[in-house]
Each structure stands twice: as structure tokens, then as C-alpha cells.
Amino acid sequence: MTGGLLLSGAVAALVTSALPAHNPSSGFVDPPPDKIVINVATVNGSGCPAGTAAVAVSEDNTAFTVTYSDYLAQAGGNSDPTAFRKNCQLNLIVHVPQGFTYAIASADYRGFALLQPGASAVQRASYYFQGSSSTVYKNHTVSGAYNDNWQATDTTDWAQLVWAPCGVQRNFNINTELRVNAGTSAPGKVSFMTMDSTDGDISTVYHMAWKECPGKSGK
């Protein structure tokens, strides 16, 4: 996928839970009135082949949604030995209004899993800015027997938020992973996990926190 390609559309609905307005204890400010623009520099991974991932920004600048259409991990039975783990790395160029910076305060994931007794699955995500040593990892585990939708939310306390550096353009990286372990499940039985929605696409929503840069000098 070529650098700077803006992916949009393909999103039926955006979950746009607004973050708190500015108050002295939290440091949050209202989202800037100007629009943010998110360009996708690269999309790589077995869980997001070319043309199967899209990004859209909510109208109120409080969230962006990534949708996938081919993101499934499976193990057991006649599954391909490499299919137990699928991943996707998004490298995003986020253009924010002058004088503001942002951080990812929470992320919502949802999907479906069919896990045989004795099997298990893990959904993992990490977030970091290009050139930064600060990386946030979150894990969610589902154990078999399980045959239902699943949903997970990553949240980060204010003091632990990793902010984009003011006045410097740094790409934002999101790594997600699905991993299925057949464990002690019966031979021949397949277990799988996917991030999925009712229309067949994954919907992952990233909620954004905002604060003003020192002096609102921007670049």
C-alpha cells in the first residue's frame, strides 16, 4: 500500500464516545474545532492483506475507526500451521490542528470466537509513536469452550498516556494480533477467533484525548 494513501468510507457507523472536556484535574481539553486528517503510510500483516483495511475519522474529532474484512486466526483440525497467529501493523500519519497534541485514551475491539474445550485465544495490541521508547501493551484472553461474540476495551490512565510530541511530525503505530492455541482440544476440531461485526467487518474504535501544547505554538 503506497505512502500517504487516505483510506476512508467502508464504515457503516462510528462509535464516537466523547472524552471529558477540559478540567484542572485531568488536563483534557475539548477536541479542537479544526479537522484532523489521518493518512495511512503503511498497512502490513497477515491479518490485513492489501485492500482489507480502512480508516475513518469521526466528525467530532474524538475517535477514529479502523475496519478490517479478512482478519481471522485459527488452529486445530486441518488448519494451516501458520494460521494460529494473525497480525496487523498500521503506520498512521496524523495531522492535528496547530497548537494541539493527542494521545489514544482507549480502544474498543469486538469480534467472534469459537473455541473448543481446552483451546484458548489472545487478542493483543500495542501503541507507540515513531522514534519513541514508550510502548503500551494490552492483552485480552478468551478460554474455551466458547462460542459467542467477544468485546474488549483498552483504557489508559491520564498519567500514563503517551502523547504525540508537540511541533514534530511522528507517525503513530498500532500493532494488533490474534493468536489461537488448540491446547488440549480434541484432534480434528477447529478453533478460531476473529474481530468481526454484523456486516462481516471488524470495527475497532480508537478514542482520542487532547491537550494544548505549551504556548499553543504548534510547529
Backbone hydrogen bonds, N-H to C=O, Kabsch-Sander energy under -0.5 kcal/mol:
donor,donor_aa,acceptor,acceptor_aa,energy
5,L,2,T,-1.3
5,L,40,V,-0.9
7,L,5,L,-0.6
12,A,10,A,-0.5
16,T,14,L,-0.8
18,A,16,T,-0.6
23,N,28,F,-0.6
26,S,23,N,-0.7
27,G,23,N,-2.5
29,V,210,W,-1.6
37,V,95,H,-1.8
39,N,37,V,-0.6
39,N,93,I,-2.8
40,V,5,L,-1.6
41,A,39,N,-0.8
41,A,91,N,-2.5
42,T,91,N,-1.3
44,N,89,Q,-2.2
47,G,87,N,-3.1
48,C,45,G,-1.2
52,T,49,P,-2.1
54,A,67,T,-1.9
56,A,65,T,-2.1
58,S,63,A,-2.8
61,N,58,S,-1.5
64,F,206,Y,-1.9
65,T,56,A,-2.9
66,V,204,T,-2.8
67,T,54,A,-2.4
68,Y,202,I,-0.9
69,S,52,T,-1.3
72,L,70,D,-0.5
73,A,193,M,-2.6
74,Q,83,A,-2.2
75,A,191,S,-2.4
79,S,76,G,-1.8
83,A,80,D,-2.0
85,R,82,T,-0.9
86,K,178,L,-2.6
88,C,176,T,-2.3
89,Q,44,N,-3.4
90,L,88,C,-0.5
90,L,174,I,-2.8
91,N,42,T,-2.4
92,L,90,L,-0.6
92,L,172,F,-3.3
93,I,39,N,-3.4
94,V,92,L,-0.7
95,H,37,V,-3.0
95,H,93,I,-0.6
96,V,94,V,-0.7
100,F,97,P,-1.6
101,T,211,K,-2.4
103,A,209,A,-1.7
105,A,103,A,-0.8
105,A,207,H,-2.0
106,S,207,H,-1.3
107,A,154,D,-2.1
108,D,205,V,-2.8
109,Y,152,A,-3.2
111,G,150,W,-2.6
112,F,194,T,-2.5
113,A,148,D,-2.3
114,L,192,F,-2.4
115,L,146,Y,-3.4
118,G,144,G,-0.5
119,A,116,Q,-2.5
120,S,181,N,-2.2
121,A,142,V,-2.6
122,V,179,R,-2.6
123,Q,140,H,-3.0
124,R,177,E,-2.5
125,A,138,K,-2.3
126,S,175,N,-2.3
127,Y,136,V,-1.5
128,Y,173,N,-2.0
130,Q,171,N,-3.2
132,S,129,F,-2.4
135,T,133,S,-0.8
136,V,127,Y,-1.9
137,Y,135,T,-0.5
138,K,125,A,-2.6
140,H,123,Q,-2.3
142,V,121,A,-2.8
144,G,119,A,-3.1
145,A,115,L,-0.6
146,Y,115,L,-2.4
148,D,113,A,-1.7
150,W,111,G,-2.5
152,A,109,Y,-2.6
154,D,107,A,-2.7
155,T,153,T,-0.5
156,T,105,A,-2.0
160,Q,157,D,-1.5
161,L,157,D,-0.6
161,L,158,W,-1.4
163,W,161,L,-0.7
164,A,102,Y,-2.4
168,V,165,P,-1.1
170,R,168,V,-0.8
172,F,92,L,-2.8
173,N,128,Y,-3.1
174,I,90,L,-2.2
175,N,126,S,-2.5
176,T,88,C,-2.6
176,T,174,I,-0.5
177,E,124,R,-2.4
178,L,86,K,-3.0
179,R,122,V,-2.2
180,V,84,F,-2.8
181,N,120,S,-3.0
182,A,180,V,-0.5
184,T,118,G,-1.4
185,S,182,A,-2.3
189,K,186,A,-1.8
191,S,75,A,-2.9
192,F,114,L,-2.6
193,M,73,A,-2.5
194,T,112,F,-2.8
195,M,71,Y,-1.1
196,D,194,T,-0.7
200,G,197,S,-2.3
202,I,68,Y,-3.1
204,T,66,V,-2.3
205,V,108,D,-1.7
206,Y,64,F,-3.0
207,H,106,S,-2.8
207,H,205,V,-0.6
208,M,62,T,-2.8
209,A,103,A,-2.9
211,K,101,T,-1.8
213,C,99,G,-2.6
216,K,213,C,-2.7
217,S,214,P,-1.0
